[in-house]
């Protein structure tokens, strides 16, 4: 069973930056997809950014140019660098990973953007 643990959330002022990290543990052969999702209060969970095994990335329109997703295959980690944060970026951020035969979610980490 693969477990994902997120870190790096917290409270930040508008315009500030945060870096989220997620590490996978367990029996892992290879990971195809790594991604970050978020869920704002009263809203559905949405995809923020995704990165494939070859490094191809895709972002939600609302975060393009501000967020950067990266991965370290040797360490089974995925990071999300968030710059120029806005109040509407507030929510619980979830790490997601998938490979042949399994997928896993992190427990979620709170990000609050407020003055």
Secondary structure, DSSP 8 states (H G I E B T S, - for coil): --EEEEE--EEE-TT--EEEEEEEESS-S---EEEEEEE-TTS--EEEEEE-TT--EEE-GGGTTTEEEEEETTTTEEEEEE-S--GGG-EEEEEEEEETTEEEE---EEEEE--
